[in-house]
Amino acid sequence: MIAQSINIPSVIERYSQTLINVTGDPENNIQLYENGDGYLIGSLALQQGYAPYRNINSSPSDLDYQLLAKAGLLIAGQGKSAEVVLTTGFPYTTYEIFKQQAINFYTPRDIFIEYNGDTYATNEHRRMQITVRNIEVVPEILGCIDAIRKGPIVENDDFFVVSLGYGTCETGLSINGGLVGRTCMSVSGLRYAVNNLQSELSRSSNLGMKNEHMINQSFQGGSIVVDRKRKDLTDLRRSQLLNYYKEVISPTLKKTFTDTDFDKAGKLYLVGGGALYTDLANCFREEFDGVLNVIIPPEPSYMASLGYCLKSYQRCGDINEAVGLDIGNAYTVVSKISSL
């Protein structure tokens, strides 16, 4: 049983024009059609669009969420009609609000996806059908915990987990295979640092039409091109990450985790895209030196999706595809296990 995971940037842009000579991997060339309009999704929106966007923490009733969901199902089905068992989730603060909306979106069972089957020459409109035989919606932090306990790591000890996402930072303590509810918090995610960096850059540079999603791409890459000059962002990024930890994360952890909790668990797993920033991970190591062993698992940004996928696999039965779909504010991750 091996899960395959693919991620795409969580951005869309309305674009109905003909695409010519656009080649690459299928997951990087997604153009969907909804109510007669065309939309570029993910990497294609960043390459071909002018201002790709996604509303932060949008609901399942919003167009951007639905298009990213269909893009994820398109990737899961590899452009072919399929039956799937699906699990998805939301941050702790929006879970109760969005859970039923998500169930309502996926429960029609048959989800029809219209897409551009050839972005190189013909721009052929194709149509596929994904039949969702079973849908479950869980808190994001539970997906991460399932990935740590039931995935390749197979963690049996009690542990803390912090999911460093773009829209939110999620916390939790897993003991005896369960979750301690009072330790579950959602606070501002990496967007806090990205927006502060954008504000600082705008004081000295004309950023033009670059929106926060485009700035986030530069934040990740460590440089940005402004007025045809490349500007190194590593020092500014480090400063903003340190401020983010000091002003948002550390106070939250001090209020959330007690000395009694530290008696129970000696490990802290960092997951989510923010775990890939060494400067941020080092902040955790410095604060919890001698108290917790800070662990960054392989592919930390895939953990929620992997956990969702493993939960789907448990309910898969004779259905071929178990799918986990994590529609994040920065990236959408699709994980899949084929049971046949």
N, C-alpha and C positions, 0 to 999 in steps of 0.2 A: 504494500500500500504506500504509494508515493504521490504526494500532492504536487501539482504543477501550479506555479503562481506567475501572473503577469500583471504589471501595473501600467497605467496610463495617466497622464496629467488630468486632473479634474477640472477641465475647462471646455467651454463650448463657444462657438460663434456662428451666428446665422450667415449662411453662405450658399446661395443657390446657383452660382455660376458654374460653368463647365470647367472641370479640372483636366489638365492636359499634361502628360509626361510626368505624373507624380508616381514614384515607385518606392518600394520599401516593404518592410514587414507589414502584414495585414493589420496588426494592432496599432500601427502608426499611421494608417491611411483610412481612418474611419470617417465617413460622411453618411449621416442618417437623414431620413426624410420624415417630417411630421406635419400632417395637415397641409401637404403640398409645398412646404418650405424645406430647404436643405440646411443642414447644420454640420459644421466641422467639429470633430470631437478629439480631445487629447492632443497628441503631438502634432497632428495635422492642423489643428486650430492655432497652435503656437507658431507653426511654420508658414501657413498660408493666410492667417487672419491678421486683423489690425489691433483688436482689443479683446482677446479671448477672456471669458469671465466665468465665474460661478458665484452665486450668492452663498455667503458663509452660513453653514448650518441650515441650509434650505430644507423644506419639508418634502415628503414624498408626493405632495400634490403640486409641487413646482416643476416647471418644464425642465430646468437644468438637471434636477435629480432624476427625472424620468428618462431623459436622454442618456445620462451617464449609466443608469441601470440597464438600459437597452444595449448600450455599447458593451457593458460587462457581459451580458447574456450572449451577445453576438460573438464575443471572444470565446466564451465558454463553449458555445456550440460550433465554433470554427466555421461560421457561415452556413451551417446546415441545421435543419429542423431537428429538435431533440427534446427528450423528456428529462427533467432535472428535479432533484430535491435541493431546495435552496435555503440557506440561512444568511441573514444579514443582521445589522445592528446599528445602534446609535449611542452617542455619549450619554452618560448617566443623567444629565440635566434635561435632555430632550427625549429620552427613551419613552417615557410614559405618554408624552404628547404625540410622538410620531409613530408609535408602534402600530396602532390600529390603521392609520393612514397607509403605512407600508403594506400591511396585510390586505387592505382593500385594493391597493395597486397591483399586487402580485396574484391575488386570488382568482381573478377571472380565468386562471389556469392557462389559457392560450394567449400568449403575448406575441403580437405580430410586429416584426421589425423590418422596415424598409431601409435599404442601404445601397450605397454605390459599390457595385461589384467589380468595377474596373476603373480605377482613377488614372490609368495610363493613357487609354485610347478611346474606349467606347462609352465610358460613363454609364454603364448598364445598370438600370434600376433592378434590384433583386428584392425578393421578399422571403423571409424565413419565419418559422413559428417555433417558439419555445413554450413547451407545456410544463408549467410548474405544478408538479404533483403534490408537493408538500412545502409549506413555507413556515419558517420559525424566525422570530425577531427577538434578539437578546441584547442586553447591555454590552457595549464594546469591551469593557474591562473583563467580562466573563469570557469573551472570545479569546482575549489574550491569555487568560489563565488556562483555558482549555488547550491552547497551543503549547504552553509551557509544560503542562502536566501530561498531555496525551500525544504530543508531537514527538519529534526526534530527541528532544531533551529528556523527556520522561522524568520530570522533577517530582520527587516524593515528599520532600521536606516542605514545611511551611515557608512562605515567602511574601515579601512585599512586591508590588508591581506598580510602575509608573509608566503610563503610555503618553509619550510626548508627541502629540499631533499638532497640526497646523491651527485648527480651530479651537481645540481644547486640549488640556492636559488632564488625564484621568489617573486617579490613584486607587489602590485597594490593597487589602491583606487577605491572602488565601491560607486558610488553616483547615486541616483535615479534609481537604478537597472542596471546602466551601468558601464562601466570601463573607467577611465581616462587614456588615452594611454600614456601620458608622465611619469606616475608613474610606468609603467611596466618595470622592469629591471630583467635581469638574471645575476647572478654572481656565483662564485664558491660555491659549496655546502659543505656538511659535509666531503666530500672527502679531503678537505683542511686540516681539523683537523686530520683525520684518517691517511693520508700520513705523516703528521708531527710527529704523535705519532709513526708510523712505523719507521721513520728515527731515532728517538731518541732511540727506543728500539734496533735497529740494531747496535748502537754504543757499547752496552754492552752485547748483547745476540745474539746467532745464531738462526735466525728465520727459517732457513731451507727453505722448499718449500712453506711456507705460503705466499700467494699472498694477494693483498689488500682486496679482498672480504672476505678472511678468517680472516684477521686482523680486518676488520669491525665487524665481528661477535663477536670477543673478545672485541672490543671497546664497543659494545652494552652491552655485559655481564659484563664488568667491571673487567675481569681477563683474563690471558692467561697462557697456560702451555708451558714452554720453558725448554729444558733439563730435563724433568720429574719433574719440579718444577713449582708450581702455583704462578704466580706473580700478585699481586693486581694492577689494572690499574686506580683505581678511582681518585687518586690525579693527575696522569699524564693526564688522560682524562679531568678532570676539567681544568687543566692548558691549554690544547690545545683548549678546547671549548672557554675559555675566550679570548685566543689569536685570534681565528677565529672571534669571535664577534668584537673584537677591531680592527683587521686589515682588515676585509672584510665587515662584515655586517654593523657596525655602520657608516663607511664612506659612504657606499652606501645609507643608509637611509637619511643621512644628505644632500646628493646631490639630492635625489629623492623626498622627501616629504618636502613641503614648509609650512611656517606659515599659509598661506591661506588654505592649505589642512587641517591643524589642526583645523581651524575655522569650517570646514565642518563636520569633523568626530571626534568622541571621543572614538572610539573603535578600537582595533587592534586584529585581529584573527591570532593566530599562528597555522599553520597546517603543515602536512608532518611529517616524522619520527623524525626530529630534535626537534619538539615540545615536545617530550617525555623526553628530557634531561632537568631536573630541573635547572641545572647550566646555561644552555643556555637561558631558558625561563626567569630566574631571571635577566639576562643581559638586556632583553627588559624591564622588570618591573622597573629596576633601572633607565634606560635612560629616560623612558617616565612617570616616577612617577609624578602624578599631571596633566598630559596632556592627556594620553590615558589609558583606561581600557583594560589591556591585557587579552585576553580570549583564553583558550585552549579548543576547543570543544571535546566531547567524540570521541574516535577513530580518532585522528587527521591525522594519516597516511592513512586513508581511504577516505579522503575528495575529492580528485580529482576523484577517481573512482566512488564515490557516485554521484558526480555532473554529470559525464559522463552518469551514469545509469539513472538519472532523466531526462536528455536530451533525451536519447533513449526512455524512457517511454512516453514522449510527442508525439513521432512519431510512437508508437507501433501499433496502430490500432488493427486489429484482430490477429496480430502475438503474440504468447504466451510469448516469452522471450525478455525482455529489458536488455541489457548488457552494463556495463561500464568497460573498460579495461585500466588500468593504468600500463604501462610497465616501471617501474622505474629502476634506476641503482642499487638499493639495493634490492627492493622488487617489485614484480608484484602483483597488487591487482585486483581482479575480483569482481564486484558487479552485482547483478542480481535481477530483479523484475519479477515475473511471473504474467501475467495479468489474467490468468484463475485459 
